[in-house]
């Protein structure tokens, strides 16, 4: 690719990043308290909330990791794509109204606040906070690694030349921290509106580019990939039936356990907005997911046919396709939307992570949060971002793998406690605590010990199944809990 094209793409990204920085500075003026920093003043409209929800799910995981999975495993990750919108529907149906009402009644600024009100247990709040922190590290590492990977590939095609991954992570860290520390969650959600529209339009244009880059479009892709590996183009891909079904289970039910999504449901201006927000989120995600599938299939076909050199890694599928097979302005637009999506999603993770450190863990241990929460929240944001950057550089994991770990950690720990617990009065604090501990032990144990699970079944799915079984079993064997009157009335809705 010629350097002029690379420079055009780079300047497009820099221009859009500048817009995001301006949004961060604007949000700084509107962030006057910890409630503004963590909850955006609980004043978001339908469109803002809808775009914030689907952008949080897509982000760097879908834009970079998704095409890489398709390139590497064929159609297997289709089960993630079709599961996420279904999971979003479950989240809105089971939690939308209840979580918003409880947040207002209890003046909550975080998800563990609402969990503590439901179970009346400091230990449950503490375990929820720890589960969120662990999941944040995996998922935030995904965002930073995706940002650095794309930045590295873009700069390599400019006169600057190829930079090391560490240098690109450092740049990504610096921009991200400035954006998040200044604007908090307000900067994130309002940037989501801008980049959400861009993501939808760009995904449709990239779909056209992918079909024209390969002779005979998707039919040609199927024939070329099928000739090389028939399993890859089958409904189960190279992962197989059990692996795909474990993803289907994890991503359908697990969507309702993602704290960055649940927290945004707590920010809406009115309870009744949930019904109008859901279609925006589902349609937005479904359209942007076209980019996930189209780029992955196209790049695998182009490499197999000899039209494109072998990729240095599967995470390079999206960056290299956009730079080589789309108009530079379209590539710049997609990359800009990608960086904005990563920044806003990372902001959401930094937000819930810093809330856990400065608000929820102190509340659990000593009954009150830290003084001057806003200052400490911004400090914690820097510390968490630095830790996640180190994980991104030295874990050796791919974007999609880190993202799946974060998703699985959240799902297994929070689906029983939040999704089931906020709809079933019989659920007890003991059951919630046991479910969370078991899920963290399984997810971390498999990750740290590098245990290979047969049939490529996802560890997060196993952890979720175990935590649900323990949650139901212990609740049924325990004495029914006595709920707070406000919680009881909300659960009757």
N, C-alpha and C positions, 0 to 999 in steps of 0.2 A: 504494500500500500504506500502511495507517495506521501511525502512529509506534509505537503499542503493540505491534503485530506485530514491527516492526523492533527494538524494545527487547528483546522476548522472545528473538528470534534472537541478538542481540548478547550478552545475558547468558548464554545457553546456551553460546555460543562461549567467553566469558570464563571460565565455570565449568570447562569442559573443558580450556582452556589452563592453568588453575590446576593441574589434576590432572597435566598434563604437566610443569609446573615442579616439582611435588612429586616426580615420578619422577626428574627431573634431579638434584634434591638428594639423593634416596636413592641414585642411581647414583654421585654424587660420593664417598660413603663407601666404595663398592666399587671405585673406580678408584684403585688405588695404584701402578700402574706403566704404562709405555708399552704393554706387552702387554695390560693391561686396557683401556686407552684405545682401542687399535687393533683388538684381537681378542676382546674380552669374555672374556678368560681361556680362550678356546677351550673353552667349557663350556655351550653352548646345547643345549637339548633339541629334540625333534622338532617340537612345536607352535610353539615360539618361532622356530625357523629357518624353518619353512614359512610362517608369517605374515610374517616379515621379508622373505623373498624376494618374495612376490607384492605386498606393500605397496610395496616399493622400485620395482617395475616400474610400478605404477599411479600413485600419488602425484598431484602437481599436473598432470603431463602428461596423465594419463587423466581426472581429475576436472574439470579446467577446459579444457585444450587439446582433449581428445577430443570433448566435445559441441560445441565451437566448430568443429572440423573437419567434423563431420556437418552442422551448421547451414550451413556455407559451401560444402561440396563434396558433400553428399549421402552416398551409401553408399561413397565411395572409401576412407575410413579403416577400413571393415570389414576390409580386408586387414591392417591393423595389429592389430586385435582378435583375428582368428583366428590370426595368425602368432605372437603373443607366447607363448601356451601351448605351441605346438609348439616354439618356440625354448627354452622352459624345459625341456622334456623332453630336447632335445638337450644342453643344458647339464649337466643332472644325469647323463645317460647317459655323456657323453664326459669330464666333468671331476669329477663328484661325489666319487668315491672317490680318484682320483689326486691331486687338488688338496689334499684333506684329509690324505692320508698324507704327501705331500711337505711340507706345512706343518708337520706334527708332526716329521718326521725332520730337517728343516733349521731347526726352531725359528723359523719365519718369522712376521713381524708384518705383512707386506704382500704384495700380489701381485707387485711387482717383486722381492721377496726370492726367491720361488719361481721366477720367470722367470730370475733370475741363476743359481740352482742348476741349472736345466735347460740353459742355454746356456753357462754358465761365461764370461760376458762382462760387463764393467762397462758397456760401451757399450750393450748390450741392456737392461740395467737402467736406464740413464739415459734411453734413448729411450722405454721403457715408462713411466717416471715422467713424462716430458714429455707423452706422449700422454694419460695420465690427467689431468694438470693442465689441459690444453686442453679435454678433454671435460667435466671438472668445471665449468669456467667456464660453458660453454653450458648444461649440465643444471642446475647450481645456480642460474644466472640464471633458468631456467624455474621452479624452485620458489619463488624469492623473488618473481618477477613474478606468479605464480599467487596466492600468499598476499596480496600487496598488492592485486591486482585484486579478489579476493573481499572483502577487508576494506573497500576503498573502496566497493563496492556495498552492503555491509551497513550501514556507518555513514551512507551517504547517506539511508537510510530511518529514521533516528533523529533526535532533536532536535539532535544535533551538526551534522548537515548534511554535505554532500559535502566530503571532504578531497582535496588534490592527490595524485597518484600518488607523488610524491616523499615526502610525509609518510607515506603508508601503507607505502612501502618502508622508511623509517626505523624505523617501529614494528616491522615484520616482522623487520628486521635485528637490532634490539635483543633481541627475544624469542628469536629463533633463536640468536643468539650466546650468550646466557645459558644456554639449554638445552643447547647442544652443548659449550660449554667446561666446564660443570660435570660432565655425565654421560658424555661421550664416546659410544662405540658402545653401551655398556651401556644408557644411557637410550633410545637409538634402538630397539634390538631388543625391549626389554620394552614400550615404548609401542606397538610394532607389534602385539603380541598384543591389546591393548585395542582399538585403532582398527581392527584387521583384522576382528574380530567385528562391530564397529559398521558398517564399510563393507559387509559382506556383507548384514546385515539391512537397512540403509538402502537399498542398491541394489534389493532386492526391493520395498520399500515405494515407492520412487520410480518403479519400473516400473509399479506399479499407478496411482500418481498421474498418470503421463504418459498412460497409456491412457484414463483417465477425463477428463483435461483436454481431450481432442480427441474430438469426436463420432465414433463407430464405431471408436475406437482406432487400431490400426496400419493397418487398411484405409482409414480416413479420411485418415490421414497420407499414405499412398501415393497416393490419388486427388488430394489437394490439391497435393502436391509434384510429382506427375507432370504435372498440368495446367499447372503453371508452367514446369517444366523436366524433360522426360522422362528426360534423361541422369542427373539427380541421383538418381533412385530406381532406376536400373539397377545391376547388380552392380559396374560400374566407376565409377559416379558421374561427376562432372565432370572428374576427373583423367585418365580414359582408361585403356586397357588397359596400355600400357607403364609409365605412372606407378604404377599399382596393383601391377603385377608387380614393379617395382623395390622398392616397399615390402614386398611379400611376401618377396622375397629378403633384403632388409636386416633385417627384423624377425624372420624365422625363424632364419636363420643368425647374425644379429648379436646375438641374445639371449645367445649363449654367449661374447660378448666384452664384456659389461657388467661392469666391475670391482666395482661396488657389489653385484652379485649373486654373482659368483665369490667375493668376499671373505667373504660370509656363509656360503658352503659350507665355507670354511676354519675357521669358528667352531664347527661342530657338535661335540657331546661325543664321539660315536662314529662311526666310519667307516660302519658298517652302517645308521646312521640315514638315510642318503640315500634308501634305497628307500621309507621311510615318510614322508619329508618331501615328496617330489615330488607325491603326490596332493593334499596340503593346499594347496600353492602353485598348482597348476593349477586346481583347483576354486575356490579363493578368487578368483583373477584372473578366471576365466570369469564368476562371478556378479557381481562388482563391475563388469565391463565392460558389464553390462546398463544401468547408469546412463549410460555413455558414449553408447550408441546411442539410448536412449529419450529423453533430454533433448534431444539434437540434433535428432532428427526432430520431436519435439513442438513445440519452439520455432520451428522453420522453418515448420511448419504453422500455428501460432497467429499468427505475423507475416504470413504470406501471406493468411490468412483475415481479417485485420484485427482479430482478437481481442486482439492485443498490439502495442504500438508497435514500430517498427523499432529494432533494437539499436544502441547506440553503437559496438559492436565485437563481433567474433565470440566473444571471450573472456568476454563478459557473458552468454552463453547459459545456462550452468549457474546462476550466482548469481541471475539474474532469474527463471528458472523456479522455483527452490526457494523464493524469497521470495513469488512471486505465486500459485503453484498447488499448494503443499503446506501442511500444517498447520505453524504456526510452530515447534512442538516438533520435528517431523520435520526441518524445514529447519535448525533449530539443531543437531540431532544430526548431519545430513549435513555441515554446515559444520564442526562440531567434529571429525568424523572426517577431513575434508579437511585441516584445519590440522594435525592430528596426523600424518597421512600425509606432508604436506609437510615438517613438522619432522623426522620420523624419516628420511625419504629425504634431506633436505638434510644431516642429521647424518652419514649414510653417505657422502655426497660430500665433506663437509668432512673426514671421517675419513681417506678415502683420499688426499685432496689434501694434508692436513697431513702424512701419512705420507710422501708423495713429497718434500715440502720438507725435513723434519727428519731423515728416516731414509734414504730411497733415493737422492736426489741427492747428499748428502754421502758415502754409501757408494760411489757410482759415481765421484766425483771424487777422494776422498782415502782410500778404503778403510775408513772408519769413520763412524758417525753422530754427530750432535751430542751433547754432554754434556747431562745433565738433559733427556732427550727429552720427558718429560711436560710440563714447563714450556714448552718451545719448541713442542710440538704444540698447546697451548692458544693460544699467541701466533699461530701460523700459521693457526689456525682463524679468528681475528678478521680477519686480513689477507685471507684468501681470501673470507670472507663479504662483506667490504667491497668487494672487487674485483667479485664477482659481482653485488652490489647496484647498482653503477655500470653494469655491463653491462645489467642488467634495466631500468634507467631510461633509458639513453641509446642503447641499440642500436636501438630502434624496432621490434623484432621481437615477434611474437605468442608466446604461451606454447607453442603446438604447434610453431612453427617453431624456436624455441630448443631445444625438447626433441628434435626430429628431428635437429638439428645435433649435439647432444651424443651421441645414440645412434649416429649415423653415424660420428662421430669415434672413439668407443670400438670400434665393430664393425670398421671397416676396419683399425684399428691392431692390435687384440688377437685377433681371430678366428684369423688365421694363426699368430700367435706362441704363443698359449695353447691354443686349442681343437685346432688341427691339430698344433702342435708337441709337445703333451703326449701325443699319440697316434701320432706318427710319428717313429721314431728317426732317420730320414734327414735331418730338418730341421736346418739349420745356423744359426749365429749371424749369418753374413753375410746369409742369406736373410731372417732375422727383422728385422735392422736395415734392409735395403733396403725390405721390405714396410711397415714403420712409417713410414719417411721418405716414401715415395711416397704413403701414405694421408694423412698430415698435409699434404703439399703440395697434394694435390687438394682435400681438404675445406676447408682454409683459403683456398686460391686462389679457389675458387668463391665462398666466403662474402665474402671481402674485395673481390674484383674484381666481385662481383655478376653473375657469368656466368649467363646463362639457358640451361639445358640443354633441347634439343628434347624434345617429347612429355612434358614435365613429369617426366622421369626424375629420381629422387633422386640428388643428388651423392654421398651416402654409399654408395649401391649401386654406383656407378661406382668409387669409391675402394676398396671392398671387393673388387670383381672384379679390379681392377688389382693390389692387394696380394696377393691369393691367387695370381694368375698368376705374379707375380715370386717369391713365396715358394716355390712348387712348382718353377718353372724353375731358379732359382739353387741350390736344395737338390739337385736331380737332377744339376746340372752340377758341383757342388762335391764335395770329398772327404768321405766319411761322417765325422761327428763321433765323438769318443770320449766316451761318457757317463760321468758319475759312477756308481759301482756301485749306490748307493741309488736314483738316478733310473732306472737301467736296470731294476732289479727292480720298481719301482712301475709302469713303463710296460708290463711284461709281464703285469700283472693283467688 
